[in-house]
């Protein structure tokens, strides 16, 4: 940090702002724009003239990003110039995160928060906290990530990524019931955008299997609201693609593992369209869980419900186009040692 007494020091009549804006190459780069923004925000004066009698802004043109930053800064000491610099800082943080430079990303997001903390832009503050939480999570500092996610929600309760991050961090900390609650609380707080709700509901479904058994009954009822019905088909499809069959089990069978006599299923999504579920991923799942012989006790009834409900879904049970439904059923029987699947 430049000392306040030296920030406006001159060299041959030029302040540091003069030097930067006169260099056409530097001022066009992201790093150059960021440095200029930070200098302005930390007190570098814009009214000082160089030996040619010009202020820094007079070396720029209206088409320059820097012109807008300096012009706005000239009009008001706080306001739009801070927003511009924060935007640049956030972009630098994102670039660092994408490049895997986590320490740099952390530094930039922290700098952005310090710049905009007193400006009243809560949505920007929420965005920065959410982004920094992502960095902390990648650094496996999950307590710090959770703290930032909560700060992001406090700044903007409608930000879905903040709720998702909170739920995710609680999950990674093995606090599955709290994770489930955090995801569902987000569903009620965010804007009713389909993809946002699906992300949050999906997170809740992933957390549910690890919820303590004595709380499962009560917590499962929170998945029954009518407004969730429209989202279950896409969530089921996503679960199948990602081989998350435990989640599918609870959505189709509910808390019961018995095969219903009517093959209907009692889960929250049992009456939804299941024709897009990719049944073939079940083979990968049973291979991964082969050592757990209890899996077949709930997996077979789940498959029976799905296969019974939609005859066309038999096609999705095949592993590839050369496979047959009967071969798929036999393969499943051999792997799981069950003969209940019929085609």
N, C-alpha and C positions, 0 to 999 in steps of 0.2 A: 504493500500500500504506500502511495506517495504521501509524504508529510504535507499537511495543509499549507505550511509556510512555503513549500517549494513547488506546489502544484502549478502555480502560474509563473514560475521562473522563466526567464528568457535567455535565448542563446542567439547572439547576433540579431536581436530584435524579434525573434520568433518564439512563441510559446510552443509547448509540445503539440497543441492542437494545430497550430500553423504548420509545423513540420509534417504532421500526419496527413492533413488535407492537401498539402502541396504535392505529396507523393501519389500520383494517379494510380499506381499499381497497388500500393498498400491499402488505400481507402476503398478499393473495389472488393477486397477480400473480406470474408466473414470475420476473421480475427482482427483485421484493421477496424472494421465497423464496430466490433465489440469493444475494443480498447477505447475508441473515441466515445462511445456511449458511456462507458464506465468513467472516463475522465470528466465528462459533462456532469454525470450524476454525483460525482464526488467533489464538485466545486470548481472545476476548471472554467475560468471566465471566458465569455464569448465576445466581450466588448473591447478586449485589448487589440490594438492595431500593431502591425509589424512596421518595419522600416519603410515599406511602400505605402503605409497608411491604410492597410486593409485588415479587416477582421477575418477570422477563419471561414465564416460562412460565405464571404465574398469570393473565395477561391473555388466555390462549388457552383453547380448549375441546378436548375429546377428539376432536371431529370435524374439527379443523383439521389440514392438512398440517404447519403450523408447530409445532403441539403435539407431534406425533410426533417431529419433528426435535429440538426443544428438550428433550423428555422423555428421549429417548435420549441426548442430549448430557449431560444431568444425571446419568444413570446411569453413564456411562463417558466419559472424555475422548477416547478413540479407539474406533472401531468403527462402529456403525450410523449415527451422525450423519454420518460421512464418506461412507458409501455413499449416503445420501440426498442430500447436497449434490452429490456427483459425478454422480448421476443427473440432478439438475436442471441442472447445468452442461452435461452431455452433450446434454440436450434443447435448451438454448440454443444450443449449437454446431450442432445439426441445423437448428434454425429459421433461424439465420444463413446456413447453407449453402444451404438451400432458397431463401432470399431473395436469394441471390447476394452476400451480404456476406462474402466470403472471409476478409478480414483479421480480422473479428470472430469467425468460426468458428475460425480458427487460434488466436486468443487464448483462446477458451473451452476448446478441446480441450487446449491446453497447460496451462491452469489446472487442468483436471481431472486431467491426468497428475501435476502437482505435488502435488495433494491426495492422490491414492491411491497414489503411488509406494512409500510405506513401509507400506502397509496389508495387503499380501499378497493382494489380490484380483487374481489374474492374468488372469482372464477379462475383468474390467472394464478392466484395463490394455490388454489386447489389442484390445478394442473401440475404446478411445480412440486408440490408435496407428493402427488401421486407418482410422478416421474422419479423423484428421489427415492421413494419407497421401493420402486422397481430395482433401482441400483443396490439399495441395502439388501434386498432379497437375493440378488445375484451374488452379493458378498457373503451371503448366509448370515446376515445380521438381522434375523427375523423380528427381534424385539423392536429394533429401530424402524424396520419397515412397517410394522404394525402401528407404531406411534405416528409415523408420517401418514399412513392411510387414514387414521382417525382424525388427524389434523386436516386432511384433505376433505373429509366428509363434513367436518365442522365448518369449513370455509364454504363448501358448496354441497349441500345434502343431495342434490340431484345428479351428481357426477357418478355415473355407473362404474367407471374404472376404479374409483376410490373404494366403492363398496366391494367390488370384485377383489381388489388387492387386500382389503381387510379380511375377507373370507378366506382367501388363498393363504395368507400368512398364518391365520389361526389353524388352518388345515396342516400346514407345514410344521406347526408347533404341536401337532397331535391333539389340538383342542377341537375335536370333531363336532361336538354339540354346539359349541360357540361358533364354529365355522358355518354350520348349517343355518343357525339363527342369523348370522351376519349376511349371508347370501339372500335369505328370504326377506330380511328387513330392507335390503337394497331393492328388491322387486317392488316394494311398496313406496319407495322414495324417489326412484328415478323416473324420467319421462317414459311414457309407454311406447318405447321403440322396440320392435319385435326382436332384433338381434341382441339388444342390451338385456332384455328380460330372459332370453334364452341362455345367454352367458351365465347369468346369476342363478337361474333355475338349475342349469347343468352343474354348476358348482355345488349347489345344495344336494343334488342327487348323488354326486361323487362322495360327498362327506357323510351322507346318511348311513351307509353300511357300517361305519366305524363308530357310530353314536352308541353310547352305553345301552345295553339291552333294556335296562329298567326305564329308559326314557324314549325308546323307539316308538311305542304305541302312541304316546301323547304327541310326539314331534311329527309322526307320519301324517296326522290329521291336518297339519299345516299345509300339506301339499294338495288338499282337496278343493280349494276355492275354484269356482266355475271359470274365473278369468284365466286360469292356467291351462285349461283344456286345449285351447288352440295351439299351445306351444309343444305339447307332448310328442306329436308325430316327428317334428324336427329333432327334438332331444333324443328320442328313441333311435332315429337314424344316425345321429352323431355318436351315440353310445355304441352302436353296433360297429360303425366304421373304426372306432378307437378301441374296439375289443373290450368294452366295459360292461360285461355281461352281468355282473353283480348288480349294477344300477338298473339294468333292464329287468332283472328278476323282481326287484321291489316295485317297479312301476307296473308290471304286468300281474304278478301274483299277490302283491301286497305283502303282509307279514306272514302269510300262510305259505307252507311249502307243499301242501297236498294238491294233487291234481283235481280240480273241480269236476263233478260228474257231468256238468254241462259244457266243460272245456271253455268256460267264459273268463275266468280269472277275476280277482277281486281288487286288483291294484288301481291306483288313480288314473292310469293310462290304459286300462284293459279294454275300454270301449272305443279307444281312438284308432285311427287308421294306422295300421302297422305294416302296410304293404311295401314300404321303402326300407324296412330293416334288412340289413345284409346278413342273413343267417350264416353264410359261409365262414364268417369270422369266428364262429363258435369253435371251429377246429383248432385254431390258434390258441383260443382261450383254454380249451381242455388240455392241450399239450402243455401249456404254461402252468396249469394247476393239477397236473396228473398225480402228484403226490398227495393231494387232498381228496380222499375218497368220498368225502361228504358233499362235494360239489354236485355230483350227479343227482343228489336228493332233491335239489331245487332247480337245477338246470334242465333236467329232462321234463318236468312238469311245465316249465316256462316255454320250452320248445314245442311241447304238445299243444299248448294254448295257441301259440302263434301259428303253427302249421294247420291246426283245425279251423282257425277263423278265416284264413284266406287261402283258397286252393292255389291261386297263382303264386303264392309266396314260396311254394315248393321249389320253384325255379331258383330262388335266392339261396336255397340250401346247398346248391352245387358249388364246388370249389372253382370250377372253370367251365367253359363252354363244352368241353369234351366229356364232362362228368355226367352222371345220371342221378336222379333223385334216390333211386334204390341204393346205388353205390354209396351215396352220401350217408344214408341212414345206416347201412351196414358198417361203414367206417366209424360212425359215431358209436354204434353198439360195441364194436371191438375196443375202442379207446376207453369207453366208460363202463363197459361190462354191464350194459343194460339193453334189454330187448323191447323196450316200450315204444320206441319210435317206429311208426308204421307209415309207409308211403303208398 
